[in-house]
């Protein structure tokens, strides 16, 4: 049984998939993430869903609940980054 089968995707609900992120200064993520999960902490340089450039520090195994369209390679030292998406 799939509990998501007859449910409409919602920003208030859980992500429906998680995608590995390779930081890139030129390309947006394939889908805008509703949050990022980071395995190994450090600095994240990102572009929000609204288009604002931000740099934040995150700890190991962090969830950053911000809409994200791009994770930049320049300025990012965190690794094991995953995009939580709603498909």
C-alpha atoms as one frame of an Amber mdcrd trajectory, in Angstrom:
protein
   0.000   0.000   0.000   1.286   3.454  -0.940   0.056   6.162   1.470   0.911
   8.863  -1.110  -1.122   7.284  -3.917  -4.308   9.361  -3.539  -2.781  12.334
  -1.734  -2.195  15.730  -3.296   1.387  16.936  -2.859   1.675  19.722  -0.313
   4.392  21.973   1.059   3.127  21.132   4.549   3.524  17.410   3.961   6.629
  15.269   3.615   8.896  15.327   0.584   8.084  12.606  -1.921  11.670  12.054
  -3.063  15.251  12.939  -2.190  17.846  13.662  -4.885  21.640  13.836  -4.560
  23.039  17.323  -5.169  26.300  18.103  -6.927  27.069  21.763  -6.199  27.348
  23.737  -9.443  27.880  27.446 -10.035  26.011  27.476 -13.355  23.080  25.050
 -13.246  19.938  25.034 -11.139  18.763  21.847  -9.456  16.509  19.700 -11.692
  13.628  20.478  -9.285  13.308  23.219  -6.674  13.955  21.619  -3.296  11.625
  22.247  -0.352  14.557  21.478   1.974  18.146  20.269   1.905  19.647  17.432
   3.930  23.398  17.636   4.606  25.386  14.599   5.761  28.667  16.386   6.582
  28.398  19.948   7.809  30.179  23.028   6.567  29.204  26.043   4.532  26.378
  26.039   1.971  26.237  28.679  -0.748  22.796  28.548  -2.303  20.141  30.393
  -4.266  16.704  30.326  -2.657  13.456  29.604  -4.469  12.900  33.400  -4.521
  16.271  33.951  -6.216  18.247  35.307  -3.251  21.892  34.296  -2.800  22.594
  33.033   0.722  25.522  31.457   2.553  24.866  29.509   5.747  26.797  27.183
   8.026  25.224  23.830   8.840  26.155  20.995  11.200  26.481  17.312  10.354
  23.158  15.610   9.541  21.307  18.921   9.180  17.994  19.623   7.507  17.742
  23.143   6.108  14.027  23.826   5.505  14.351  26.483   2.805  13.210  26.360
  -0.815  16.379  26.055  -2.898  16.879  26.310  -6.653  20.706  26.039  -6.759
  23.617  24.955  -4.569  26.782  26.724  -5.684  30.143  24.935  -5.822  31.975
  28.146  -4.926  31.550  28.742  -1.221  30.164  25.294  -0.421  32.249  23.027
   1.807  29.415  20.821   3.144  29.154  17.377   1.521  26.579  14.669   1.131
  23.913  17.180   0.122  20.464  15.938  -0.864  17.465  17.905  -2.177  14.072
  17.031  -0.697  11.494  17.483  -3.446   7.767  17.184  -4.003   6.995  15.462
  -7.275
